[in-house]
């Protein structure tokens, strides 16, 4: 008889920094300090029909933070320019991820933006801080009463030294609190708004941070419109669970070898969180393009560069093959005979495989890879799954299969994989380091 257990990753939050909820049950995404500049911005921002956003990136930028920001803001309808402060458009982000910018920062110097938002990561934040063009842009942004934002190391390492947090409440990653200038007031909010400045703590708070920026640009109704399809949790910072059925040990020799295929139309948030978190856990992650070139254009037009093509990756053996979602990407996966055969061999060899969002329903199900298994998928596609008995769960593990629902469940999904390979202690350590779990 199948047994079921719940894997809990608990959050030990200081009650002073728990998120507030309104009577309408909409989660308040950030802590606010009211100033007249906020009101000035609200008038000027709403006067514009198209919100223009600049997200600068550098070698060593934190990929989760950059990609999630861009993805969420583009979902809201913002015109987002990803700008490299390096000499080339392609940058080497943290954890070995390669991203391609839309423009060089020098091409953006004469533009006006409704929001400039800085990802963290080191040495990326320091490089952003050394960029005179960006510094001039952000200082003018502040002087003009327009929104500027930063997350993780960037509030302390970039905005602080520029003098743009003086007299303001701000938050940052716990590891760089000592670098926050004394003229700013450090708070432990997951997201903190003070006037036109918005700051946040780390990769694990980036979706909340991004939705707070959506609210600044578009209002609360747009936040609900964007957050709903992402399968967000309403209880940020609270305990979350992963449902496991028929628990078995996932084994590996030396270092887990993990394949993450990507394609044009792949959901960039999901792919990036999976790759980033598994690399943090010291797994050997190979990102393979199912297209005929290394660079893919993801669902919200983020450009990601794979490590190799699928043909090259197919000659290797993997302890796990895990598919991100995104409707066009999942359809490409399903049409790839090579990838489908790899997944079938993985299942036949009793080795772990998994998928999130559209991929369980559009790739695994039609090719018999969910036969006799409990699984979940993106809510709108769960009708395509034969056994829907566990489909309401955010992450479902059935033996050597793991599935999940969407962008808003990607971090739980990735941490559950870490727990299966490395144990609960390691998963919690990573969750706290990313401030998904309160340190």
C-alpha positions as CSV (number, residue, x, y, z in Angstrom):
1,X,0.0,0.0,0.0
2,X,1.4,3.4,-1.0
3,X,2.5,5.6,1.9
4,X,2.4,9.3,1.9
5,X,4.7,11.7,3.9
6,X,5.1,15.4,4.0
7,X,8.5,17.1,3.6
8,X,8.4,20.3,5.6
9,X,10.8,23.2,5.1
10,X,10.0,25.4,8.1
11,X,10.4,29.2,8.2
12,X,11.3,30.7,11.6
13,X,10.1,34.3,11.1
14,X,10.5,37.2,13.4
15,X,6.8,38.1,13.9
16,X,7.8,41.8,13.4
17,X,8.7,41.1,9.8
18,X,5.8,38.9,8.8
19,X,3.8,40.1,5.9
20,X,0.6,41.9,6.5
21,X,-2.7,40.9,4.9
22,X,-5.6,43.2,4.0
23,X,-9.3,42.4,4.7
24,X,-9.6,41.3,1.1
25,X,-7.0,38.6,1.8
26,X,-4.5,40.2,-0.7
27,X,-1.0,39.9,0.7
28,X,0.7,43.2,1.3
29,X,4.0,42.6,-0.5
30,X,6.2,45.2,1.1
31,X,6.6,47.5,4.0
32,X,6.1,51.2,3.1
33,X,7.4,54.4,4.5
34,X,5.2,57.2,3.2
35,X,6.8,60.4,1.7
36,X,5.7,63.1,-0.6
37,X,8.0,61.7,-3.3
38,X,5.8,58.6,-3.4
39,X,2.8,60.7,-4.2
40,X,4.8,62.6,-6.9
41,X,5.8,59.4,-8.5
42,X,2.3,58.0,-8.4
43,X,1.0,60.9,-10.4
44,X,3.9,60.9,-13.0
45,X,3.9,57.1,-13.4
46,X,0.2,56.8,-14.0
47,X,0.3,59.6,-16.6
48,X,2.3,57.3,-18.8
49,X,0.6,54.5,-20.6
50,X,3.8,52.4,-21.1
51,X,6.1,51.9,-18.2
52,X,9.8,51.7,-19.2
53,X,12.1,49.7,-17.0
54,X,15.9,49.3,-17.0
55,X,17.5,46.2,-15.5
56,X,21.3,46.4,-15.6
57,X,23.4,43.2,-15.4
58,X,27.1,42.4,-15.0
59,X,29.4,39.4,-14.8
60,X,28.5,37.9,-11.4
61,X,25.0,39.2,-11.2
62,X,22.6,36.9,-9.4
63,X,20.7,35.2,-12.3
64,X,17.5,34.4,-10.3
65,X,17.1,38.0,-9.3
66,X,17.7,39.4,-12.7
67,X,15.5,36.9,-14.6
68,X,12.6,36.9,-12.2
69,X,12.5,40.8,-12.2
70,X,12.4,40.9,-16.0
71,X,9.9,38.0,-16.3
72,X,7.4,39.5,-13.8
73,X,7.7,43.0,-15.0
74,X,7.2,41.9,-18.6
75,X,4.1,39.9,-17.6
76,X,2.7,43.1,-16.2
77,X,3.2,44.8,-19.6
78,X,6.3,46.8,-18.9
79,X,8.9,47.6,-21.6
80,X,11.9,46.2,-19.9
81,X,15.5,46.7,-21.3
82,X,18.1,44.4,-19.9
83,X,21.4,46.3,-20.2
84,X,24.9,45.0,-19.9
85,X,27.5,47.2,-18.0
86,X,30.2,45.0,-19.5
87,X,31.9,45.4,-22.9
88,X,29.7,42.6,-24.4
89,X,26.0,41.8,-24.4
90,X,26.6,38.3,-23.0
91,X,27.4,38.2,-19.3
92,X,28.6,35.3,-17.1
93,X,26.1,35.5,-14.2
94,X,26.6,33.7,-10.9
95,X,26.5,29.9,-10.8
96,X,27.8,29.6,-14.3
97,X,24.6,30.9,-16.0
98,X,25.1,32.9,-19.2
99,X,22.6,35.6,-20.1
100,X,22.4,38.0,-23.1
101,X,21.4,41.6,-22.6
102,X,19.2,43.6,-25.0
103,X,21.6,46.5,-25.1
104,X,24.8,48.0,-23.6
105,X,24.4,50.5,-20.8
106,X,26.0,53.2,-23.0
107,X,23.0,52.9,-25.4
108,X,20.6,53.7,-22.5
109,X,22.3,56.8,-21.1
110,X,19.9,59.3,-22.8
111,X,16.7,57.4,-22.0
112,X,14.2,58.1,-19.2
113,X,12.8,55.2,-17.2
114,X,9.8,54.8,-14.9
115,X,11.9,52.3,-12.9
116,X,15.5,51.2,-12.7
117,X,16.0,48.0,-10.7
118,X,19.3,46.4,-9.8
119,X,19.8,42.7,-9.2
120,X,22.3,41.6,-6.6
121,X,25.0,39.0,-6.7
122,X,28.8,39.4,-6.2
123,X,30.9,40.7,-7.8
124,X,28.0,41.9,-10.0
125,X,26.8,44.5,-7.5
126,X,30.3,45.9,-7.2
127,X,30.6,46.1,-11.0
128,X,27.2,47.9,-11.2
129,X,28.5,50.3,-8.5
130,X,31.6,51.1,-10.5
131,X,29.7,51.9,-13.7
132,X,29.6,55.7,-14.0
133,X,26.9,55.7,-16.7
134,X,24.6,53.6,-14.5
135,X,25.4,55.8,-11.4
136,X,24.4,58.9,-13.3
137,X,21.2,57.3,-14.6
138,X,20.1,56.1,-11.1
139,X,21.0,59.4,-9.4
140,X,18.9,61.3,-12.0
141,X,16.1,58.8,-11.4
142,X,16.1,59.6,-7.7
143,X,16.4,63.4,-8.3
144,X,13.4,63.3,-10.6
145,X,11.2,61.4,-8.1
146,X,11.1,58.2,-10.2
147,X,11.3,54.7,-8.7
148,X,14.7,53.0,-8.3
149,X,15.1,49.6,-6.7
150,X,17.8,47.0,-5.7
151,X,17.9,43.6,-4.1
152,X,20.3,41.3,-2.2
153,X,23.8,42.9,-2.2
154,X,22.9,45.8,-4.4
155,X,21.2,48.0,-1.8
156,X,24.3,47.9,0.4
157,X,27.1,47.6,-2.2
158,X,25.6,49.8,-5.0
159,X,22.8,52.2,-3.9
160,X,24.3,52.9,-0.4
161,X,27.7,54.1,-1.6
162,X,26.0,56.3,-4.2
163,X,24.2,58.1,-1.3
164,X,20.7,57.0,-2.6
165,X,19.6,55.4,0.7
166,X,20.4,58.4,2.9
167,X,17.7,58.9,5.5
168,X,15.7,55.9,4.2
169,X,14.7,52.6,5.6
170,X,16.2,49.8,3.5
171,X,16.9,46.1,3.6
172,X,19.5,43.9,1.9
173,X,21.0,40.4,2.1
174,X,22.0,39.4,5.7
175,X,25.6,38.8,4.6
176,X,26.1,42.4,3.6
177,X,24.3,44.2,6.3
178,X,27.6,45.6,7.6
179,X,28.2,47.3,4.2
180,X,24.9,49.3,4.4
181,X,25.9,52.9,5.1
182,X,25.1,54.3,8.5
183,X,23.0,57.0,7.0
184,X,20.4,54.4,6.1
185,X,18.1,52.6,8.5
186,X,18.4,48.8,8.2
187,X,15.2,46.8,8.5
188,X,14.5,43.1,8.2
189,X,11.4,43.4,5.9
190,X,11.4,40.9,3.0
191,X,10.6,43.9,0.8
192,X,10.9,47.6,2.0
193,X,9.6,50.7,0.3
194,X,10.6,54.1,1.4
195,X,9.6,56.9,-1.0
196,X,10.8,56.1,-4.5
197,X,13.3,53.5,-3.2
198,X,12.4,49.8,-3.0
199,X,14.8,47.2,-1.6
200,X,14.7,43.5,-0.9
201,X,16.7,40.7,0.7
202,X,17.7,38.0,-1.8
203,X,16.8,35.4,-4.4
204,X,14.0,34.0,-2.2
205,X,12.3,37.3,-1.9
206,X,12.6,38.3,-5.6
207,X,9.1,37.4,-6.7
208,X,7.6,39.4,-3.8
209,X,10.0,42.3,-4.7
210,X,9.0,42.2,-8.4
211,X,5.3,42.2,-7.6
212,X,5.9,45.2,-5.3
213,X,7.5,47.0,-8.3
214,X,4.5,46.0,-10.4
215,X,2.3,47.6,-7.8
216,X,4.4,50.8,-7.8
217,X,4.0,51.0,-11.6
218,X,0.5,49.7,-12.2
219,X,-1.4,49.4,-8.9
220,X,-2.8,46.5,-6.9
221,X,-5.2,45.1,-9.5
222,X,-2.3,44.5,-11.8
223,X,-0.5,42.6,-9.0
224,X,-3.4,40.2,-8.6
225,X,-3.6,39.8,-12.4
226,X,0.1,38.9,-12.7
227,X,0.4,36.8,-9.5
228,X,-2.6,34.6,-10.1
229,X,-1.3,32.7,-13.2
230,X,2.1,32.3,-11.5
231,X,0.6,30.0,-8.8
232,X,2.0,32.2,-6.1
233,X,1.9,31.3,-2.4
234,X,-0.1,33.8,-0.3
235,X,1.9,32.9,2.8
236,X,5.4,34.1,1.9
237,X,7.7,33.3,4.7
238,X,5.5,30.6,6.3
239,X,6.1,26.8,6.3
240,X,5.6,25.1,3.0
241,X,5.2,21.4,2.2
242,X,6.1,18.9,-0.5
243,X,3.9,15.8,-0.9
244,X,5.9,12.6,-1.3
245,X,4.2,9.3,-2.2
246,X,6.1,5.9,-2.4
247,X,9.3,7.4,-1.0
248,X,12.5,5.9,-2.3
249,X,16.1,7.0,-2.0
250,X,17.6,9.0,-4.9
251,X,21.3,7.9,-5.2
252,X,24.3,9.1,-7.2
253,X,28.0,8.5,-7.3
254,X,30.2,11.4,-6.4
255,X,28.3,14.4,-7.7
256,X,24.7,14.3,-9.1
257,X,24.7,14.8,-12.8
258,X,21.6,16.7,-13.8
259,X,20.3,17.7,-17.2
260,X,18.1,20.8,-17.7
261,X,16.9,21.1,-21.3
262,X,15.8,24.5,-22.6
263,X,14.1,25.7,-25.8
264,X,12.7,28.8,-27.3
265,X,9.6,29.6,-25.2
266,X,10.9,27.9,-22.1
267,X,9.7,29.7,-18.9
268,X,12.8,31.6,-17.9
269,X,12.0,31.9,-14.2
270,X,11.5,28.1,-13.8
271,X,14.6,27.2,-15.8
272,X,16.8,29.8,-13.9
273,X,15.6,28.8,-10.4
274,X,16.1,25.1,-11.1
275,X,19.6,25.7,-12.6
276,X,20.7,28.2,-10.0
277,X,19.5,26.3,-6.9
278,X,20.9,22.9,-8.0
279,X,24.3,24.5,-8.8
280,X,24.2,26.1,-5.3
281,X,23.8,22.6,-4.0
282,X,27.0,21.6,-5.9
283,X,25.3,19.4,-8.4
284,X,26.8,19.2,-11.9
285,X,24.1,20.8,-14.0
286,X,24.2,20.7,-17.8
287,X,21.9,23.1,-19.6
288,X,21.2,21.7,-23.1
289,X,19.5,23.6,-25.9
290,X,16.9,21.5,-27.8
291,X,17.1,24.1,-30.6
292,X,19.9,24.2,-33.3
293,X,21.9,26.9,-31.5
294,X,23.1,27.5,-27.9
295,X,21.1,30.8,-27.3
296,X,17.4,30.5,-26.7
297,X,14.7,33.1,-26.4
298,X,12.6,32.3,-23.4
299,X,8.9,32.9,-23.0
300,X,9.3,36.5,-21.7
301,X,12.1,37.2,-24.2
302,X,15.0,36.6,-21.7
303,X,18.0,35.3,-23.7
304,X,19.7,32.3,-22.0
305,X,22.8,30.5,-23.4
306,X,23.0,26.8,-23.0
307,X,26.2,24.8,-22.1
308,X,25.7,22.5,-25.1
309,X,23.2,21.3,-27.7
310,X,21.0,18.3,-26.8
311,X,22.9,16.1,-29.3
312,X,26.1,16.6,-27.3
313,X,24.2,16.1,-24.0
314,X,22.6,12.9,-25.2
315,X,25.8,10.9,-25.0
316,X,26.0,11.4,-21.2
317,X,24.3,9.7,-18.4
318,X,22.2,11.6,-15.8
319,X,21.1,11.1,-12.2
320,X,18.1,13.4,-13.0
321,X,16.5,15.0,-16.1
322,X,14.3,17.9,-15.2
323,X,12.1,19.9,-17.6
324,X,11.1,23.5,-17.0
325,X,7.7,24.6,-18.4
326,X,6.5,27.4,-20.7
327,X,4.0,26.3,-23.3
328,X,6.0,26.8,-26.5
329,X,9.1,25.2,-24.8
330,X,7.1,22.2,-23.6
331,X,5.7,21.7,-27.1
332,X,9.2,21.7,-28.5
333,X,10.3,19.2,-25.8
334,X,7.4,16.9,-26.7
335,X,8.3,16.9,-30.4
336,X,12.0,16.1,-29.7
337,X,12.4,12.4,-30.4
338,X,15.9,12.5,-28.8
339,X,14.7,14.1,-25.6
340,X,11.7,11.9,-25.3
341,X,13.8,8.8,-25.8
342,X,16.2,10.1,-23.1
343,X,13.3,10.5,-20.7
344,X,12.0,7.0,-21.5
345,X,15.5,5.5,-20.9
346,X,15.7,7.5,-17.6
347,X,12.4,6.0,-16.5
348,X,13.2,2.5,-17.7
349,X,16.6,2.6,-15.9
350,X,14.7,3.6,-12.6
351,X,16.5,7.0,-12.5
352,X,14.8,10.2,-11.4
353,X,13.1,12.6,-13.8
354,X,10.8,15.5,-13.4
355,X,8.9,18.4,-14.9
356,X,7.1,21.6,-13.9
357,X,4.3,23.8,-15.2
358,X,3.2,22.8,-18.8
359,X,5.8,20.0,-19.2
360,X,4.2,17.2,-17.0
361,X,0.9,17.5,-19.0
362,X,2.4,18.2,-22.5
363,X,5.6,16.1,-22.4
364,X,5.4,13.4,-19.7
365,X,1.7,12.4,-20.0
366,X,1.4,12.0,-23.8
367,X,4.6,9.8,-23.9
368,X,3.5,7.5,-21.1
369,X,5.9,8.9,-18.6
370,X,3.2,9.4,-16.0
371,X,1.8,5.9,-16.3
372,X,0.9,4.6,-12.8
373,X,2.2,7.8,-11.2
374,X,0.8,10.6,-9.1
375,X,1.6,14.1,-10.5
376,X,0.7,17.7,-10.8
377,X,1.0,20.4,-13.5
378,X,0.0,23.9,-14.3
379,X,-3.6,24.3,-13.1
380,X,-5.1,24.9,-16.5
381,X,-3.4,21.8,-17.9
382,X,-4.2,19.3,-15.1
383,X,-7.1,17.9,-17.0
384,X,-4.6,16.3,-19.4
385,X,-3.1,14.3,-16.5
386,X,-4.6,10.8,-16.2
387,X,-4.3,10.6,-12.4
388,X,-5.4,13.9,-10.9
389,X,-5.7,12.7,-7.3
390,X,-2.6,14.7,-6.1
391,X,-2.8,17.5,-8.7
392,X,-3.8,20.2,-6.2
393,X,-0.4,19.9,-4.4
394,X,2.3,22.4,-5.2
395,X,5.1,19.8,-5.5
396,X,4.5,16.0,-5.8
397,X,7.2,13.3,-5.6
398,X,6.2,9.8,-6.5
399,X,9.2,7.5,-6.3
400,X,11.7,8.7,-8.9
401,X,9.3,11.2,-10.4
402,X,8.9,14.9,-9.3
403,X,6.4,17.4,-10.7
404,X,5.3,20.9,-9.8
405,X,2.8,23.6,-10.9
406,X,4.4,26.8,-12.1
407,X,6.8,29.7,-11.7
408,X,5.5,30.4,-8.1
409,X,6.3,26.9,-7.1
410,X,9.7,26.6,-8.7
411,X,11.7,27.3,-5.6
412,X,9.9,24.7,-3.6
413,X,10.3,22.3,-6.5
414,X,14.1,22.9,-6.7
415,X,14.6,22.6,-3.0
416,X,12.7,19.4,-2.9
417,X,15.2,18.0,-5.5
418,X,18.0,19.2,-3.3
419,X,16.5,17.4,-0.3
420,X,16.1,14.2,-2.3
421,X,19.8,14.2,-3.3
422,X,21.5,15.9,-0.3
423,X,19.0,15.8,2.6
424,X,16.8,18.2,4.5
425,X,19.7,19.9,6.3
426,X,21.2,21.0,3.0
427,X,17.9,22.1,1.5
428,X,17.2,24.3,4.6
429,X,20.7,25.7,4.5
430,X,20.2,26.9,0.9
431,X,16.7,28.1,1.6
432,X,18.0,30.3,4.4
433,X,20.9,31.6,2.4
434,X,18.5,32.7,-0.3
435,X,16.2,34.2,2.3
436,X,13.3,32.0,1.1
437,X,13.5,30.7,4.7
438,X,14.1,33.4,7.2
439,X,17.8,33.2,8.4
